[in-house]
Amino acid sequence: MQIGDTAPSFTLKDRNGKDVSLSDFRGKKVVLYFYPKDNTPGCTRQACAFAENYSEFSRRNIAVIGISKDSVESHIKFAEKYNLPFILLSDPELQAIRAYGVWQEKKLYGKVTMGVVRTTFIIDENGKIQDIMPKVKPDTNATEILTKLSSNA
């Protein structure tokens, strides 16, 4: 997948069990971030950073969507515990995760496993990939996006 490609479409359940599709956001920018697991240190820091900057994303009419393979129930607990105001989508079948190419081999302490590689995509108002940010830092991902979008404005 490359910048300028049409972002792969998907329909996944949000924390309320409601279907959410990428096409629902046509006409507005979308920050689509993939993360490994609810309630883990890095993923929590990343989600909280998006929450802290959410008013600025909203002011700029930018949707923030987090996707992991966690269950809807897990997302409910995660969102409530950290007061997350943005959309979290559950992808247990890895539909979007595979479509966006973020299901990859990971090495930890010499052990190789498959998992979600933390990656953020910026999708423009027409559904095209505007930017791909691989292996982002959880603490600075949200502010990096806002800075990047300000410099592109």
Backbone hydrogen bonds, N-H to C=O, Kabsch-Sander energy under -0.5 kcal/mol:
donor,donor_aa,acceptor,acceptor_aa,energy
4,G,129,I,-3.2
5,D,2,Q,-2.0
7,A,127,G,-3.0
12,L,20,V,-2.5
13,K,90,S,-0.7
14,D,18,K,-2.5
15,R,88,L,-0.6
17,G,14,D,-2.2
20,V,12,L,-2.9
22,L,10,F,-1.6
24,D,21,S,-1.3
25,F,22,L,-2.1
26,R,23,S,-1.5
27,G,125,E,-2.8
28,K,25,F,-1.9
29,K,61,N,-0.7
30,V,123,I,-2.5
31,V,63,A,-3.3
32,L,30,V,-0.7
32,L,121,F,-3.0
33,Y,31,V,-0.6
33,Y,65,I,-3.0
34,F,119,T,-3.1
35,Y,67,I,-2.2
40,T,37,K,-1.0
44,T,40,T,-2.8
45,R,41,P,-2.2
46,Q,42,G,-2.4
47,A,43,C,-2.4
48,C,44,T,-2.7
49,A,45,R,-2.0
50,F,46,Q,-2.0
51,A,47,A,-2.4
52,E,48,C,-2.6
53,N,49,A,-1.4
54,Y,51,A,-1.0
56,E,53,N,-0.6
57,F,53,N,-1.8
58,S,54,Y,-3.0
59,R,55,S,-2.6
60,R,56,E,-1.6
61,N,58,S,-2.1
62,I,57,F,-2.6
63,A,29,K,-2.7
63,A,61,N,-0.5
65,I,31,V,-2.9
66,G,87,I,-2.8
67,I,33,Y,-2.6
68,S,89,L,-1.7
75,H,71,S,-2.1
76,I,72,V,-2.2
77,K,73,E,-2.0
78,F,74,S,-2.6
79,A,75,H,-2.9
80,E,76,I,-2.5
81,K,77,K,-2.7
82,Y,78,F,-1.8
83,N,79,A,-0.7
83,N,80,E,-0.5
84,L,79,A,-2.0
87,I,64,V,-1.5
89,L,66,G,-3.2
90,S,13,K,-2.6
91,D,68,S,-2.3
94,L,91,D,-1.7
98,R,94,L,-2.3
99,A,95,Q,-1.8
100,Y,96,A,-2.4
101,G,98,R,-1.5
102,V,97,I,-2.1
103,W,97,I,-0.6
104,Q,102,V,-0.9
104,Q,115,G,-2.7
106,K,113,T,-3.5
108,L,111,K,-2.5
111,K,108,L,-2.0
113,T,106,K,-2.7
113,T,111,K,-0.5
115,G,104,Q,-2.4
117,V,102,V,-2.7
118,R,116,V,-0.6
119,T,34,F,-1.3
120,T,133,M,-2.3
121,F,32,L,-3.0
122,I,131,D,-2.5
123,I,30,V,-3.0
123,I,121,F,-0.6
124,D,128,K,-3.1
127,G,124,D,-2.0
129,I,5,D,-3.2
130,Q,122,I,-3.2
130,Q,128,K,-0.6
131,D,122,I,-1.6
133,M,120,T,-3.3
135,K,118,R,-1.0
136,V,118,R,-0.9
136,V,133,M,-0.5
140,T,137,K,-0.7
141,N,137,K,-1.5
144,E,140,T,-2.6
145,I,141,N,-2.0
146,L,142,A,-2.0
147,T,143,T,-2.4
148,K,144,E,-2.7
149,L,145,I,-2.8
150,S,146,L,-1.9
151,S,147,T,-2.1
152,N,148,K,-1.2
153,A,149,L,-0.6
153,A,150,S,-0.5
